């Protein structure tokens, strides 16, 4: 069974598949009836327009396409969103190659040691670490081929300070403690949650946020 980034993607995908199957069946019925001299009216559209269904706009089906993903997830609604690609958590290890900023000599990130692992705790917006592809919550497994399992925050930072400013290679596992939740804006441009002091404190009933399992008191 395919995976979908959002519940809306799953519903629209199922709806499109049913629509196509029904139209093919009706077309076959029309061909059979024509052979017997009968006329059959082929209805166009078994479902209401998407602007009245789940609050989606009419472009949803036009944008039907598979998400370019290692999971093979289908994303007929959210597949055109660059945020889907940026937020996707891949199961595996990837290599990130960065450098130090020529002006400040810094990488633009901070780390924390958690359960004998080193995790990215801060990434400067627009900094070299961000441009290289490091993200908050990523686990760093190696730096320049050196395994850093069991290292402290202090030892990791000292190692980075001494690293070659021209090139720093990281082996990274995408955010092992996190999950990605994708929501779809309704026709009013809302996804259905409110946040205060960097935490979600309210979820709108029957919104995309509610349908896709968003929780309160999360960051």
C-alpha positions in Angstrom: 0.0 0.0 0.0 1.3 3.5 -0.8 2.2 6.1 1.8 0.9 9.6 1.8 2.3 12.8 3.5 -1.2 14.0 4.5 -4.7 12.5 4.9 -5.9 14.9 2.2 -3.4 13.3 -0.2 -4.8 9.9 0.6 -8.4 10.9 0.2 -7.8 12.8 -3.1 -5.7 9.9 -4.4 -8.5 7.4 -3.6 -11.1 9.7 -5.1 -9.1 10.1 -8.3 -8.7 6.4 -8.7 -12.4 5.7 -8.1 -13.3 8.5 -10.5 -11.1 7.1 -13.3 -12.3 3.5 -12.7 -16.0 4.7 -12.9 -15.5 6.7 -16.0 -13.8 3.7 -17.7 -16.7 1.5 -16.7 -19.2 3.9 -18.0 -17.3 4.3 -21.3 -17.4 0.6 -21.7 -21.1 0.5 -21.0 -21.6 3.2 -23.7 -19.7 1.2 -26.3 -21.7 -1.9 -25.5 -25.0 0.0 -25.6 -24.0 1.7 -28.9 -23.7 -1.8 -30.5 -27.3 -2.5 -29.5 -28.6 0.9 -30.7 -29.0 2.3 -27.2 -27.8 5.7 -25.9 -26.0 6.0 -22.5 -25.3 9.3 -20.8 -21.8 9.3 -19.5 -21.8 11.4 -16.4 -18.7 13.7 -15.8 -17.7 13.8 -12.2 -18.9 11.5 -9.5 -17.7 13.8 -6.7 -18.3 17.5 -5.8 -15.7 20.0 -6.8 -12.7 20.2 -4.5 -13.4 23.8 -3.5 -16.4 22.4 -1.6 -14.8 19.2 -0.4 -12.4 19.4 2.6 -11.9 23.1 1.8 -9.4 22.3 -0.9 -9.0 24.4 -4.1 -9.6 23.1 -7.6 -5.8 22.8 -8.4 -5.5 19.7 -6.1 -6.2 17.1 -8.8 -4.4 19.0 -11.5 -1.3 18.7 -9.4 -1.6 15.0 -9.0 1.9 13.5 -9.1 4.1 11.1 -7.0 6.4 12.7 -4.4 10.0 12.2 -5.3 10.8 10.3 -2.2 12.7 7.3 -0.9 9.4 6.2 0.6 7.6 6.4 -2.7 4.9 8.4 -1.0 2.1 9.7 -3.3 1.3 13.4 -2.8 -1.5 14.6 -5.2 -2.2 17.6 -3.0 1.0 18.5 -1.2 3.4 17.2 -3.9 3.9 20.7 -5.4 5.0 22.2 -2.0 8.8 22.7 -1.6 8.2 22.4 2.1 7.3 18.7 1.7 10.8 18.0 0.3 12.6 20.2 2.9 10.8 18.6 5.9 10.9 15.0 4.7 12.7 12.7 7.1 14.6 9.9 5.3 15.4 6.6 6.9 19.1 6.3 6.4 22.4 8.1 6.6 23.4 11.0 4.3 26.6 12.9 3.8 26.7 16.7 4.3 29.7 18.7 3.1 30.1 22.2 4.5 32.7 24.8 5.3 33.3 27.7 7.6 32.1 31.2 6.9 35.1 33.1 5.4 34.2 36.2 7.4 33.4 34.9 10.9 35.2 31.5 10.7 32.0 29.8 12.1 29.8 27.0 10.7 26.6 28.4 12.0 25.4 25.6 14.3 25.4 24.3 17.8 25.1 20.8 19.2 24.0 18.9 22.3 25.0 15.5 23.7 22.0 13.3 24.3 22.2 9.6 25.3 25.8 9.2 23.9 24.9 10.8 20.6 25.6 14.3 19.2 22.5 16.2 17.9 22.2 19.6 16.1 20.5 21.9 18.6 20.7 25.1 16.6 21.2 26.1 12.9 21.7 29.7 12.0 19.3 30.9 9.4 21.1 31.4 6.1 24.4 30.2 7.6 26.8 27.7 5.9 25.4 24.8 7.9 21.9 25.6 6.8 22.9 25.9 3.2 24.8 22.6 3.4 21.6 20.9 4.6 22.0 20.4 8.4 18.8 20.8 10.3 17.7 21.0 13.9 17.4 17.6 15.5 19.8 15.8 13.0 22.1 13.3 14.6 25.8 13.7 13.6 27.5 10.4 13.3 30.9 11.4 11.9 32.9 14.5 11.3 35.6 14.2 8.6 35.5 10.4 8.9 35.9 10.5 12.7 33.1 8.7 14.7 31.8 11.0 17.4 29.6 8.5 19.3 30.0 9.2 23.1 31.6 12.6 22.6 30.6 15.5 24.8 29.3 18.8 23.5 32.6 20.5 24.4 34.7 17.9 22.6 32.6 18.2 19.5 32.8 22.0 19.4 36.6 21.9 19.9 37.0 19.4 17.1 34.9 21.6 14.8 37.0 24.7 15.7 40.2 22.9 14.6 38.7 21.4 11.4 39.8 22.6 8.0 37.7 25.7 7.2 37.6 24.9 3.5 35.7 21.6 3.8 34.0 19.7 6.7 32.3 16.4 6.0 29.4 15.2 8.2 27.7 11.8 8.3 24.1 12.6 9.4 21.0 10.7 10.3 17.8 12.7 9.8 16.1 13.7 13.1 15.7 10.3 14.7 13.6 11.7 17.6 11.2 13.6 15.3 8.3 13.1 13.0 7.1 15.2 10.0 3.5 16.3 9.9 2.3 17.9 6.7 -0.9 20.0 6.6 -2.7 21.5 3.6 -4.1 25.0 3.6 -7.8 25.4 3.1 -9.4 27.9 0.7 -9.0 30.6 3.3 -5.3 29.9 3.6 -5.5 28.3 7.1 -4.2 24.9 8.2 -6.0 25.0 11.5 -3.8 25.5 14.6 -2.6 28.3 16.8 0.6 28.6 18.7 1.9 30.8 21.5 5.4 31.0 23.0 6.7 28.5 20.3 4.2 25.8 21.3 0.9 24.7 19.7 -1.9 25.6 22.1 -5.1 25.1 20.0 -6.3 23.0 17.0 -9.3 23.9 14.9 -11.9 21.1 14.7 -12.2 19.4 11.2 -9.1 21.3 10.0 -6.2 19.8 8.1 -4.2 20.0 11.3 -6.8 18.0 13.2 -7.3 15.5 10.4 -3.5 14.8 10.2 -3.0 14.2 13.9 -1.4 17.4 15.1 -1.0 17.6 18.9 -1.0 20.5 21.3 1.9 21.4 23.6 4.4 20.4 20.8 7.1 22.7 19.4 
